[in-house]
Amino acid sequence: MSSPDQALAGNPDLKRLLVSAHRRLERSGGKLEGFAATVRDPTAAERLAVDRLLGTRSRSKSIRVPLARLDAELRRRAGLSLPGLVEEAVGPLRDLPARRRQDVELEEEIWSRVMGHPAVDSHPGLVPWLQQLRSSGRWRSDPDFPRHIEQACEVLVRLPSPVPVGRSRLAASVLGSSHALNPGEPVGRLVSAALSHLAGRDRSMSSAERRRLWASVGVDGDETSSTVLVLGLRPVVCGPLTEAAGHWAAAGLPLPLSLGALRRERWQLEPQGTISACENPSVLHAASERLGAQCPPMICTEGNPSVAAAVLIADLMEQGHDLRYHGDFGSGGLQIGNRMIGALGGRPWRFSTPDYREALEHAACGGTRLLPVKGRVPAACWDAELAPAVRLAGVEVEEELVLDALIGDLGAS
């Protein structure tokens, strides 16, 4: 013979009433007053079962029973409590308000830790992005979000990288997995989104745009295809690659060198001398056209130096060569200059405050319209007055505007 609670809990005609009561008790945190169970469009059997339980005769389209009344009737008629009965019929009761409070506390702890990360000090522009990410709620779909956002911050605090580094190597050194920063990985997506926001590109990007975005912070997205553009490089022949480079130099043509080529053979130049480096390929092409085979050794970073460029520069400087560098006078150009001069050990080449002012005068005399400075102008590690001068003038001077002076120096050397 079944007990009263088993008989009531197992009554199929009371099932919907007890399920509704279970749901309300979970949402109220176990409170009875002010909450009710509802059975919408009950069948005749359901209406009869509820009426018998409560000792009433209902007529409304839906049956609505206050939880306090239901609990009182159960205690009076069967010696049962409503919470005990619904747990028997439906399952354990969860305290959802308490769980929500715990979730809110945990969320506050997560975001407090994120906002206090050194990466936010390094990149104050991350704050609006983090606030937007939090308010979107999308992060809740990632059960490992606290770990992923912390790992993303660990990567961001190391950017921009002073010395060019491959993305896979950066991921392995910081996160322990060479694939962790791939576009499809959670941390890779977070870091890409953060960099996109910092660069003012809050929109979807093509793969080429993503590569340029990573390159802007000194990270080479694909080490295997990393290249550096050179001209007039005549290495000591030690294999087919270095021999071919000599033929390109004799023809006076720019040569794109891959990272694999630089690692396959030793690229040694004799005698020791000055290597001229520039930011834009247009300088290299102009030198090729005007000087041809007489052009001294040149390296072009094509924007931010790649891993291949960093490897070649490091090898040449270890051999005792002197590296001089020229770039655009602007926010991006000074940032790249800090890597080429401050991190890789070059020296400025017509890249000082007087050179900037002279270029401004030259542009004014020629009626050349200069572009306004974009973004924040960083301090130049080699010239404390250069960044303030650029900010004051508010315009950039690209390398193409000082080509004659640069080619003149190359011809003289």
VOLOSE-824230 format. One record per residue: residue in three letters; x, y, z of N, C-alpha, C in turn. Coordinates in pm, whole numbers, padded with zeros to 5 digits, always signed. Layout:
REM VOLOSE-824230
ALAXYZXYZXYZ/...
END
This chain:
REM VOLOSE-824230
MET+00085-00120+00000+00000+00000+00000+00088+00124+00000/SER+00060+00220-00090+00146+00338-00104+00114+00440+00004/SER+00216+00519+00042+00198+00625+00140+00128+00743+00074/PRO+00074+00840+00155+00003+00954+00097+00089+01036+00002/ASP+00216+01056+00038+00303+01137-00050+00328+01065-00182/GLN+00343+00930-00176+00365+00856-00301+00240+00859-00389/ALA+00122+00849-00325-00002+00852-00401-00022+00986-00469/LEU+00005+01094-00398-00011+01227-00456+00097+01256-00559/ALA+00221+01220-00526+00332+01246-00617+00317+01170-00746/GLY+00256+01050-00737+00243+00969-00857+00114+00988-00932/ASN+00029+01079-00886-00100+01103-00952-00077+01182-01081/PRO-00104+01122-01197-00078+01193-01322-00165+01317-01340/ASP-00280+01320-01276-00368+01435-01291-00323+01554-01207/LEU-00230+01532-01114-00172+01642-01034-00034+01683-01084/LYS+00012+01613-01187+00150+01634-01231+00176+01779-01272/ARG+00089+01837-01353+00115+01972-01401+00109+02074-01287/LEU+00021+02052-01192+00014+02141-01076+00144+02137-00996/LEU+00193+02015-00972+00315+02000-00893+00439+02050-00969/VAL+00442+02032-01100+00554+02086-01180+00555+02238-01174/SER+00437+02300-01184+00428+02446-01174+00470+02494-01036/ALA+00427+02424-00933+00467+02460-00796+00618+02445-00778/HIS+00673+02339-00834+00819+02317-00827+00894+02434-00891/ARG+00847+02477-01009+00912+02587-01081+00905+02717-01000/ARG+00787+02744-00939+00771+02867-00862+00856+02864-00735/LEU+00864+02750-00669+00946+02740-00548+01094+02762-00580/GLU+01139+02712-00695+01278+02735-00734+01304+02884-00759/ARG+01210+02947-00829+01229+03090-00862+01218+03179-00738/SER+01139+03136-00639+01120+03219-00519+01222+03188-00411/GLY+01305+03087-00435+01401+03048-00331+01334+02978-00215/GLY+01221+02909-00242+01151+02834-00138+01041+02911-00068/LYS+01018+03036-00107+00913+03117-00044+00777+03075-00097/LEU+00676+03077-00006+00540+03040-00043+00452+03162-00067/GLU+00461+03259+00022+00374+03377+00014+00403+03458-00113/GLY+00292+03495-00179+00305+03580-00297+00328+03505-00426/PHE+00331+03371-00422+00357+03292-00542+00246+03187-00558/ALA+00218+03150-00684+00109+03057-00710+00147+02958-00818/ALA+00087+02838-00811+00102+02738-00917-00018+02749-01011/THR+00007+02728-01140-00099+02747-01238-00107+02626-01332/VAL-00231+02583-01360-00257+02479-01460-00346+02543-01567/ARG-00292+02564-01685-00367+02630-01792-00448+02525-01870/ASP-00571+02562-01900-00660+02475-01977-00658+02332-01924/PRO-00695+02312-01797-00689+02177-01739-00790+02083-01805/THR-00756+01956-01806-00853+01854-01849-00955+01835-01737/ALA-01061+01764-01768-01163+01738-01665-01105+01659-01550/ALA-01014+01563-01583-00953+01481-01478-00861+01565-01391/GLU-00786+01656-01453-00695+01743-01376-00776+01836-01285/ARG-00886+01893-01339-00968+01984-01257-01027+01909-01136/LEU-01074+01787-01160-01133+01709-01053-01029+01676-00946/ALA-00907+01639-00987-00801+01603-00892-00763+01722-00805/VAL-00750+01840-00866-00713+01959-00789-00826+01998-00695/ASP-00952+01993-00744-01066+02028-00659-01074+01935-00538/ARG-01051+01806-00559-01054+01711-00448-00943+01741-00347/LEU-00825+01777-00398-00712+01806-00309-00740+01929-00223/LEU-00804+02030-00282-00826+02156-00211-00964+02166-00147/GLY-01052+02074-00182-01188+02082-00129-01264+02197-00189/THR-01245+02223-00318-01311+02334-00385-01378+02284-00510/ARG-01446+02379-00577-01506+02349-00707-01470+02465-00800/SER-01372+02443-00885-01322+02550-00972-01402+02559-01100/ARG-01409+02679-01155-01484+02700-01278-01404+02780-01382/SER-01298+02846-01341-01221+02932-01433-01149+02849-01539/LYS-01110+02919-01648-01044+02850-01759-00912+02789-01716/SER-00837+02860-01630-00711+02809-01575-00723+02800-01424/ILE-00656+02703-01369-00657+02686-01224-00532+02754-01166/ARG-00552+02845-01074-00441+02915-01009-00453+02894-00859/VAL-00348+02833-00798-00352+02799-00656-00234+02865-00585/PRO-00257+02956-00491-00147+03013-00413-00068+02902-00343/LEU+00064+02916-00346+00148+02811-00287+00123+02796-00138/ALA+00100+02907-00068+00077+02899+00077-00050+02819+00106/ARG-00152+02840+00025-00277+02766+00046-00258+02617+00016/LEU-00186+02590-00093-00161+02451-00132-00083+02379-00023/ASP+00017+02447+00033+00099+02387+00140+00013+02362+00264/ALA-00073+02458+00297-00159+02443+00417-00254+02326+00401/GLU-00316+02311+00283-00409+02201+00260-00339+02066+00264/LEU-00218+02061+00208-00142+01935+00211-00107+01895+00354/ARG-00069+01991+00434-00033+01961+00572-00158+01916+00650/ARG-00271+01983+00622-00392+01951+00697-00451+01816+00656/ARG-00452+01789+00524-00519+01669+00476-00429+01544+00476/ALA-00298+01566+00446-00211+01447+00431-00086+01453+00516/GLY-00070+01558+00596+00050+01570+00677+00176+01587+00596/LEU+00162+01650+00477+00277+01668+00388+00304+01816+00367/SER+00430+01850+00341+00465+01987+00302+00472+01995+00151/LEU+00441+02114+00099+00449+02131-00047+00591+02110-00099/PRO+00694+02169-00037+00830+02143-00088+00866+01996-00090/GLY+00830+01924+00016+00861+01782+00020+00790+01704-00088/LEU+00663+01738-00115+00586+01667-00216+00639+01692-00357/VAL+00673+01818-00389+00719+01845-00526+00856+01785-00550/GLU+00937+01775-00446+01066+01708-00463+01045+01560-00491/GLU+00944+01500-00425+00912+01360-00448+00859+01340-00590/ALA+00778+01436-00637+00713+01422-00768+00800+01466-00884/VAL+00878+01571-00866+00952+01632-00979+01103+01618-00965/GLY+01154+01640-00847+01299+01632-00828+01347+01736-00729/PRO+01476+01737-00695+01529+01830-00595+01502+01975-00634/LEU+01480+02058-00532+01457+02200-00554+01589+02276-00552/ARG+01606+02361-00651+01723+02449-00655+01686+02587-00602/ASP+01779+02649-00533+01757+02786-00486+01811+02881-00593/LEU+01725+02912-00691+01771+02993-00804+01814+03135-00765/PRO+01743+03204-00674+01791+03337-00634+01931+03333-00574/ALA+01956+03230-00490+02090+03218-00430+02193+03189-00538/ARG+02152+03105-00635+02246+03075-00744+02275+03200-00827/ARG+02169+03282-00852+02191+03406-00927+02284+03500-00851/ARG+02266+03506-00718+02355+03591-00638+02499+03542-00647/GLN+02516+03410-00644+02650+03354-00657+02709+03385-00794/ASP+02623+03375-00898+02670+03406-01033+02712+03552-01044/VAL+02633+03641-00984+02666+03784-00988+02798+03810-00916/GLU+02816+03746-00800+02940+03763-00725+03059+03710-00804/LEU+03039+03593-00867+03146+03535-00947+03177+03624-01067/GLU+03074+03678-01130+03094+03767-01245+03172+03891-01202/GLU+03134+03948-01088+03205+04066-01039+03352+04034-01013/GLU+03376+03917-00958+03514+03876-00930+03594+03860-01060/ILE+03530+03797-01160+03597+03776-01289+03636+03909-01351/TRP+03539+04001-01361+03565+04127-01431+03651+04222-01350/SER+03645+04210-01218+03734+04290-01135+03879+04248-01159/ARG+03899+04116-01171+04033+04065-01196+04082+04107-01335/VAL+03990+04103-01434+04027+04142-01570+04063+04291-01576/MET+03978+04375-01517+04002+04520-01521+04128+04561-01445/GLY+04171+04476-01352+04292+04505-01276+04418+04445-01336/HIS+04405+04380-01452+04521+04316-01514+04617+04422-01570/PRO+04747+04398-01562+04844+04494-01616+04823+04528-01763/ALA+04757+04438-01838+04731+04466-01980+04645+04591-01997/VAL+04555+04615-01901+04468+04732-01909+04550+04859-01883/ASP+04651+04848-01798+04740+04963-01776+04822+04991-01902/SER+04865+04884-01969+04944+04900-02092+04860+04953-02207/HIS+04733+04912-02210+04642+04952-02319+04512+05006-02259/PRO+04509+05132-02216+04386+05187-02156+04266+05178-02250/GLY+04292+05173-02381+04183+05162-02477+04108+05031-02469/LEU+04159+04935-02391+04089+04807-02374+03964+04821-02290/VAL+03958+04924-02205+03846+04936-02111+03710+04939-02182/PRO+03689+05024-02284+03559+05023-02352+03527+04888-02417/TRP+03629+04822-02471+03607+04692-02534+03564+04589-02430/LEU+03631+04588-02315+03596+04493-02210+03456+04520-02157/GLN+03421+04647-02143+03286+04682-02097+03181+04636-02197/GLN+03211+04655-02324+03118+04612-02428+03104+04460-02430/LEU+03216+04390-02414+03215+04243-02411+03132+04194-02293/ARG+03149+04257-02178+03073+04214-02059+02924+04238-02079/SER+02887+04354-02128+02745+04386-02141+02677+04300-02248/SER+02754+04253-02347+02694+04172-02454+02645+04037-02401/GLY+02711+03984-02298+02673+03855-02242+02720+03736-02322/ARG+02783+03761-02440+02825+03648-02524+02930+03561-02455/TRP+03005+03622-02366+03113+03549-02300+03059+03436-02212/ARG+02932+03445-02172+02876+03340-02084+02862+03207-02156/SER+02864+03207-02288+02853+03081-02361+02983+03000-02357/ASP+03090+03061-02309+03219+02992-02298+03240+02951-02152/PRO+03228+02822-02120+03242+02779-01980+03382+02806-01923/ASP+03481+02820-02010+03618+02846-01965+03658+02991-01985/PHE+03558+03081-01994+03588+03221-02022+03687+03284-01923/PRO+03672+03263-01790+03768+03327-01698+03913+03293-01732/ARG+03938+03168-01768+04076+03129-01804+04115+03189-01938/HIS+04024+03188-02034+04056+03239-02167+04082+03390-02168/ILE+04003+03468-02094+04023+03612-02095+04152+03648-02020/GLU+04184+03570-01917+04311+03595-01846+04430+03563-01937/GLN+04419+03455-02014+04526+03422-02108+04538+03529-02217/ALA+04424+03579-02263+04427+03686-02364+04498+03809-02309/CYS+04472+03842-02183+04540+03957-02121+04690+03932-02108/GLU+04728+03807-02079+04870+03774-02069+04941+03796-02203/VAL+04870+03771-02312+04927+03796-02444+04930+03947-02473/LEU+04820+04016-02445+04810+04158-02477+04913+04242-02401/VAL+04946+04202-02279+05042+04280-02201+05182+04274-02263/ARG+05204+04175-02349+05334+04160-02416+05336+04226-02554/LEU+05227+04291-02590+05218+04355-02721+05211+04507-02706/PRO+05269+04583-02799+05340+04532-02917+05474+04470-02879/SER+05511+04366-02950+05638+04298-02925+05752+04385-02977/PRO+05850+04416-02892+05961+04502-02938+06041+04438-03051/VAL+06053+04307-03046+06123+04233-03151+06022+04143-03222/PRO+06017+04145-03355+05918+04063-03427+05924+03917-03383/VAL+05807+03858-03369+05797+03720-03323+05683+03652-03399/GLY+05698+03524-03424+05592+03448-03490+05476+03424-03394/ARG+05355+03423-03449+05238+03405-03363+05240+03271-03292/SER+05282+03166-03361+05285+03034-03298+05388+03030-03185/ARG+05501+03098-03205+05602+03100-03098+05555+03183-02980/LEU+05489+03294-03008+05433+03374-02899+05332+03293-02820/ALA+05245+03221-02891+05144+03139-02823+05210+03031-02738/ALA+05311+02966-02792+05378+02859-02718+05448+02912-02593/SER+05511+03029-02606+05588+03082-02494+05498+03136-02383/VAL+05384+03192-02420+05295+03253-02319+05188+03155-02271/LEU+05132+03077-02363+05016+02994-02330+05046+02844-02327/GLY+05166+02806-02374+05202+02665-02369+05152+02583-02485/SER+05084+02647-02582+05037+02577-02701+05059+02666-02821/SER+05125+02612-02923+05155+02692-03042+05030+02727-03123/HIS+04919+02658-03097+04795+02683-03172+04696+02773-03097/ALA+04729+02814-02976+04631+02883-02891+04588+03019-02946/LEU+04669+03078-03035+04633+03209-03091+04582+03198-03234/ASN+04553+03077-03279+04494+03061-03411+04358+03130-03417/PRO+04316+03175-03535+04189+03250-03547+04068+03178-03492/GLY+04065+03043-03497+03949+02970-03451+03950+02935-03303/GLU+04059+02965-03233+04069+02932-03090+04013+03045-03004/PRO+03956+03013-02887+03894+03117-02803+03988+03232-02769/VAL+04111+03201-02728+04204+03308-02691+04246+03387-02815/GLY+04265+03316-02926+04299+03385-03051+04191+03483-03093/ARG+04065+03442-03078+03954+03531-03113+03949+03653-03021/LEU+03971+03630-02891+03968+03741-02796+04079+03841-02824/VAL+04200+03793-02846+04313+03883-02871+04292+03959-03002/SER+04246+03889-03106+04220+03956-03234+04115+04065-03219/ALA+04008+04034-03144+03902+04133-03123+03954+04253-03046/ALA+04039+04228-02946+04095+04339-02868+04186+04425-02954/LEU+04271+04363-03034+04361+04439-03121+04282+04517-03225/SER+04174+04455-03275+04089+04523-03372+04028+04649-03311/HIS+03981+04637-03187+03924+04754-03120+04029+04863-03098/LEU+04147+04822-03052+04254+04920-03027+04295+04992-03155/ALA+04282+04922-03269+04317+04982-03397+04201+05058-03460/GLY+04086+05060-03390+03970+05130-03443+03902+05058-03557/ARG+03911+04924-03557+03852+04845-03665+03748+04748-03608/ASP+03644+04802-03550+03540+04718-03491+03445+04665-03599/ARG+03498+04578-03681+03418+04515-03787+03487+04386-03826/SER+03420+04305-03905+03481+04180-03950+03594+04211-04047/MET+03699+04129-04042+03817+04154-04123+03848+04032-04208/SER+03912+04057-04322+03961+03949-04405+04087+03890-04343/SER+04129+03776-04392+04251+03714-04339+04372+03803-04361/ALA+04376+03873-04475+04489+03963-04502+04489+04079-04403/GLU+04371+04131-04373+04363+04240-04276+04404+04193-04137/ARG+04368+04070-04102+04409+04017-03972+04560+04002-03965/ARG+04622+03959-04075+04769+03947-04075+04834+04083-04055/ARG+04778+04186-04122+04834+04321-04105+04812+04371-03963/LEU+04699+04335-03904+04670+04375-03767+04773+04316-03671/TRP+04800+04186-03685+04901+04123-03599+05039+04183-03626/ALA+05069+04208-03753+05200+04266-03786+05219+04402-03723/SER+05109+04478-03706+05119+04612-03648+05166+04609-03503/VAL+05155+04493-03438+05203+04481-03300+05324+04388-03292/GLY+05391+04370-03405+05516+04295-03407+05502+04145-03409/VAL+05386+04094-03452+05364+03950-03455+05342+03905-03598/ASP+05422+03809-03640+05411+03753-03775+05312+03639-03771/GLY+05201+03653-03844+05096+03553-03838+05138+03418-03894/ASP+05229+03417-03990+05268+03291-04054+05418+03293-04076/GLU+05490+03233-03983+05637+03235-03992+05688+03169-04119/THR+05618+03067-04166+05670+02992-04281+05672+03078-04407/SER+05580+03177-04416+05577+03264-04534+05636+03402-04505/SER+05701+03418-04392+05761+03547-04356+05875+03580-04453/THR+05875+03705-04501+05979+03747-04596+06033+03884-04558/VAL+06147+03918-04617+06204+04051-04605+06258+04091-04742/LEU+06236+04215-04780+06276+04264-04911+06414+04327-04902/VAL+06506+04284-04991+06644+04335-04986+06687+04381-05125/LEU+06791+04461-05126+06850+04510-05251+07000+04525-05230/GLY+07079+04482-05329+07225+04499-05321+07291+04410-05218/LEU+07225+04302-05180+07282+04212-05078+07367+04107-05149/ARG+07497+04111-05123+07591+04017-05186+07657+03931-05079/PRO+07592+03825-05035+07649+03741-04929+07762+03653-04982/VAL+07846+03610-04889+07949+03513-04923+07878+03385-04966/VAL+07913+03333-05082+07843+03218-05138+07874+03092-05056/CYS+07765+03030-05006+07782+02904-04934+07675+02805-04977/GLY+07605+02835-05084+07500+02746-05133+07423+02815-05245/PRO+07327+02747-05301+07253+02803-05414+07173+02929-05380/LEU+07128+02943-05257+07046+03059-05220+07130+03186-05212/THR+07244+03176-05143+07332+03293-05133+07393+03327-05270/GLU+07416+03224-05352+07468+03250-05488+07362+03325-05570/ALA+07236+03283-05559+07129+03349-05634+07112+03494-05589/ALA+07127+03520-05458+07113+03657-05407+07217+03749-05470/GLY+07338+03697-05492+07441+03777-05557+07403+03814-05699/HIS+07336+03723-05769+07294+03753-05906+07185+03860-05908/TRP+07092+03855-05811+06989+03958-05802+07052+04095-05775/ALA+07153+04097-05686+07220+04224-05656+07293+04277-05780/ALA+07356+04187-05856+07428+04228-05977+07332+04283-06082/ALA+07206+04235-06078+07105+04286-06170+07039+04413-06119/GLY+07068+04449-05994+07011+04571-05936+06862+04559-05908/LEU+06816+04438-05875+06674+04415-05853+06646+04380-05706/PRO+06534+04429-05652+06495+04391-05515+06463+04243-05509/LEU+06501+04179-05399+06482+04036-05382+06405+04008-05252/PRO+06289+03939-05259+06219+03899-05136+06281+03771-05080/LEU+06338+03780-04961+06403+03665-04898+06307+03603-04796/SER+06290+03473-04802+06202+03405-04706+06280+03370-04580/LEU+06205+03349-04473+06266+03309-04347+06336+03174-04363/GLY+06275+03084-04443+06337+02955-04465+06472+02967-04532/ALA+06484+03060-04629+06613+03080-04697+06718+03132-04600/LEU+06676+03221-04510+06772+03278-04413+06820+03173-04315/ARG+06738+03073-04289+06778+02970-04194+06847+02852-04261/ARG+06832+02844-04394+06893+02731-04465+07043+02752-04486/GLU+07084+02876-04516+07226+02906-04540+07269+03023-04453/ARG+07400+03038-04437+07452+03151-04359+07468+03272-04450/TRP+07406+03384-04410+07409+03507-04489+07512+03602-04429/GLN+07635+03589-04481+07747+03668-04429+07793+03766-04536/LEU+07806+03892-04495+07852+03997-04587+07993+04038-04551/GLU+08075+04057-04652+08212+04106-04632+08240+04214-04735/PRO+08313+04319-04694+08360+04350-04558+08249+04411-04475/GLN+08281+04443-04348+08183+04508-04263+08152+04647-04318/GLY+08027+04688-04303+07990+04819-04354+07853+04860-04303/THR+07795+04959-04372+07665+05012-04332+07554+04948-04415/ILE+07450+04904-04345+07329+04852-04410+07221+04957-04393/SER+07161+05000-04503+07055+05101-04497+06920+05031-04497/ALA+06834+05070-04405+06701+05009-04393+06594+05117-04404/CYS+06484+05081-04469+06374+05175-04485+06242+05104-04455/GLU+06135+05183-04448+06004+05127-04415+05924+05088-04538/ASN+05935+05167-04645+05847+05151-04761+05918+05095-04883/PRO+05855+05000-04954+05916+04941-05074+05946+05044-05183/SER+05874+05155-05184+05897+05257-05287+06039+05311-05282/VAL+06098+05316-05163+06236+05362-05150+06330+05263-05217/LEU+06305+05135-05193+06389+05031-05251+06378+05030-05403/HIS+06258+05045-05454+06238+05044-05599+06301+05166-05665/ALA+06294+05281-05595+06359+05401-05649+06510+05384-05652/ALA+06565+05323-05548+06709+05297-05544+06749+05200-05654/SER+06662+05101-05679+06690+05004-05786+06692+05073-05922/GLU+06599+05162-05947+06590+05230-06076+06705+05329-06097/ARG+06742+05401-05991+06844+05507-06006+06988+05457-05991/LEU+07005+05357-05903+07142+05312-05876+07173+05175-05933/GLY+07068+05094-05952+07089+04962-06011+07188+04878-05932/ALA+07282+04819-06002+07380+04730-05940+07476+04803-05847/GLN+07480+04938-05857+07570+05015-05771+07510+05043-05633/CYS+07387+05001-05611+07321+05029-05483+07386+04950-05370/PRO+07419+05015-05260+07475+04942-05145+07367+04857-05079/PRO+07404+04770-04987+07306+04680-04924+07192+04755-04857/MET+07070+04711-04889+06950+04773-04832+06852+04665-04784/ILE+06776+04702-04683+06669+04617-04630+06543+04702-04620/CYS+06431+04646-04664+06303+04715-04650+06212+04633-04559/THR+06159+04696-04455+06073+04623-04360+05931+04608-04413/GLU+05892+04689-04512+05754+04688-04564+05653+04705-04451/GLY+05674+04809-04373+05590+04833-04256+05658+04777-04132/ASN+05582+04712-04048+05642+04651-03930+05738+04540-03970/PRO+05856+04534-03908+05952+04430-03945+05897+04291-03918/SER+05915+04202-04013+05872+04063-03999+05976+03985-03921/VAL+05942+03860-03891+06040+03773-03826+06162+03756-03916/ALA+06138+03742-04046+06250+03729-04140+06341+03850-04134/ALA+06281+03971-04128+06361+04094-04120+06442+04096-03991/ALA+06379+04058-03880+06450+04058-03752+06566+03960-03751/VAL+06545+03842-03811+06651+03741-03816+06769+03791-03899/LEU+06740+03848-04017+06846+03898-04104+06923+04012-04037/ILE+06850+04106-03977+06915+04220-03911+07003+04173-03796/ALA+06952+04080-03715+07030+04030-03602+07158+03962-03651/ASP+07148+03882-03758+07266+03814-03812+07370+03915-03861/LEU+07324+04017-03934+07418+04116-03990+07484+04199-03880/MET+07407+04235-03778+07465+04316-03671+07561+04234-03586/GLU+07536+04104-03573+07631+04017-03503+07764+04010-03577/GLN+07755+04026-03709+07877+04024-03790+07953+04158-03782/GLY+07895+04257-03713+07963+04384-03697+07918+04493-03792/HIS+07813+04468-03870+07763+04570-03962+07685+04676-03887/ASP+07684+04795-03943+07612+04908-03887+07478+04920-03960/LEU+07368+04936-03886+07236+04948-03948+07182+05089-03925/ARG+07147+05157-04034+07082+05287-04021+06940+05275-04077/TYR+06846+05343-04011+06705+05323-04046+06633+05455-04068/HIS+06549+05457-04171+06460+05570-04197+06318+05517-04216/GLY+06220+05592-04164+06080+05554-04180+05993+05677-04196/ASP+05863+05655-04199+05769+05766-04209+05768+05847-04080/PHE+05756+05979-04093+05736+06064-03977+05586+06065-03946/GLY+05544+05981-03853+05403+05971-03817+05387+05873-03703/SER+05264+05848-03660+05242+05760-03546+05293+05618-03573/GLY+05255+05563-03690+05301+05428-03723+05450+05423-03749/GLY+05502+05523-03819+05644+05525-03851+05731+05534-03727/LEU+05690+05613-03628+05769+05623-03504+05760+05494-03423/GLN+05644+05430-03429+05630+05302-03359+05724+05197-03419/ILE+05728+05193-03552+05819+05099-03618+05964+05137-03589/GLY+05992+05268-03589+06128+05315-03558+06174+05270-03421/ASN+06084+05268-03324+06121+05223-03191+06164+05077-03191/ARG+06105+04997-03282+06148+04857-03290+06281+04846-03363/MET+06293+04917-03473+06415+04906-03554+06536+04967-03483/ILE+06515+05077-03412+06626+05147-03347+06640+05104-03201/GLY+06528+05106-03129+06534+05073-02986+06553+04927-02959/ALA+06479+04840-03030+06483+04696-03000+06587+04621-03082/LEU+06598+04654-03213+06690+04579-03299+06828+04642-03307/GLY+06845+04761-03250+06980+04818-03237+07028+04903-03352/GLY+06938+04949-03440+06981+05037-03548+07004+05179-03499/ARG+07039+05266-03592+07052+05408-03560+06968+05487-03660/PRO+06927+05609-03623+06842+05687-03713+06917+05735-03836/TRP+06846+05734-03949+06901+05781-04077+06806+05890-04129/ARG+06850+06014-04123+06765+06127-04160+06627+06115-04093/PHE+06631+06083-03965+06508+06050-03893+06504+06124-03758/SER+06537+06253-03761+06543+06333-03640+06446+06451-03649/THR+06437+06526-03542+06349+06643-03541+06388+06745-03648/PRO+06518+06780-03662+06555+06872-03771+06519+06817-03909/ASP+06533+06686-03928+06498+06626-04057+06348+06639-04084/TYR+06268+06623-03979+06123+06638-03995+06086+06780-04032/ARG+06145+06876-03963+06113+07016-03991+06160+07056-04131/GLU+06274+07004-04171+06324+07033-04307+06228+06975-04412/ALA+06176+06854-04384+06082+06792-04477+05952+06872-04485/LEU+05908+06928-04372+05788+07012-04372+05808+07136-04458/GLU+05925+07197-04447+05954+07317-04528+05959+07282-04676/HIS+06019+07168-04706+06030+07124-04845+05891+07099-04904/ALA+05803+07036-04823+05667+07010-04870+05590+07140-04890/ALA+05611+07238-04800+05541+07365-04811+05585+07441-04936/CYS+05715+07438-04963+05767+07508-05082+05715+07444-05210/GLY+05699+07312-05208+05652+07244-05328+05501+07236-05338/GLY+05432+07292-05241+05285+07287-05244+05229+07149-05221/THR+05306+07062-05156+05260+06924-05130+05164+06921-05013/ARG+05051+06858-05032+04953+06847-04925+04984+06724-04840/LEU+05009+06746-04713+05046+06637-04623+04923+06581-04551/LEU+04928+06453-04521+04817+06387-04453+04821+06415-04303/PRO+04704+06429-04240+04703+06451-04095+04750+06327-04020/VAL+04806+06349-03903+04854+06238-03820+04736+06151-03779/LYS+04756+06019-03786+04652+05924-03745+04692+05858-03614/GLY+04601+05859-03518+04625+05789-03392+04723+05862-03302/ARG+04761+05792-03195+04851+05850-03096+04995+05841-03144/VAL+05067+05952-03132+05208+05954-03174+05294+05910-03056/PRO+05363+05796-03066+05445+05749-02953+05575+05826-02944/ALA+05632+05829-02826+05763+05892-02808+05867+05814-02889/ALA+05961+05885-02947+06069+05822-03024+06187+05799-02931/CYS+06231+05675-02920+06337+05641-02824+06470+05706-02858/TRP+06489+05750-02984+06616+05807-03027+06617+05959-03028/ASP+06500+06023-03012+06492+06169-03021+06371+06215-02941/ALA+06396+06271-02823+06287+06309-02733+06201+06422-02789/GLU+06253+06500-02882+06178+06615-02935+06095+06580-03058/LEU+06117+06463-03117+06054+06430-03244+05902+06414-03230/ALA+05857+06334-03135+05713+06312-03118+05638+06442-03089/PRO+05688+06527-02997+05618+06655-02975+05612+06742-03100/ALA+05719+06737-03182+05718+06815-03306+05612+06764-03404/VAL+05598+06633-03413+05497+06574-03503+05357+06607-03452/ARG+05339+06597-03320+05207+06629-03263+05172+06775-03288/LEU+05269+06862-03273+05245+07006-03291+05209+07037-03436/ALA+05284+06982-03530+05257+07008-03671+05128+06938-03716/GLY+05101+06820-03657+04978+06749-03687+04972+06682-03823/VAL+05087+06670-03891+05088+06607-04023+05201+06505-04030/GLU+05182+06406-04118+05282+06303-04139+05365+06334-04263/VAL+05489+06292-04261+05576+06303-04378+05620+06163-04416/GLU+05574+06117-04530+05607+05982-04574+05743+05980-04644/GLU+05802+05862-04648+05937+05849-04703+05945+05896-04849/GLU+05835+05876-04923+05837+05913-05064+05867+06061-05085/LEU+05839+06145-04985+05861+06289-04998+06008+06328-04978/VAL+06089+06236-04925+06231+06266-04904+06318+06167-04981/LEU+06264+06112-05089+06337+06012-05167+06471+06064-05218/ASP+06471+06188-05269+06594+06241-05329+06708+06242-05228/ALA+06678+06281-05105+06783+06287-05002+06832+06146-04968/LEU+06739+06052-04957+06778+05916-04924+06861+05852-05035/ILE+06817+05869-05160+06891+05812-05273+07027+05880-05285/GLY+07032+06010-05253+07160+06079-05253+07258+06019-05154/ASP+07211+05987-05036+07299+05923-04937+07345+05787-04985/LEU+07255+05710-05045+07293+05577-05096+07395+05587-05207/GLY+07376+05684-05296+07470+05702-05406+07608+05744-05356/ALA+07610+05828-05254+07738+05876-05200+07816+05764-05132/SER+07741+05667-05075+07810+05560-05003+07859+05453-05097/
END
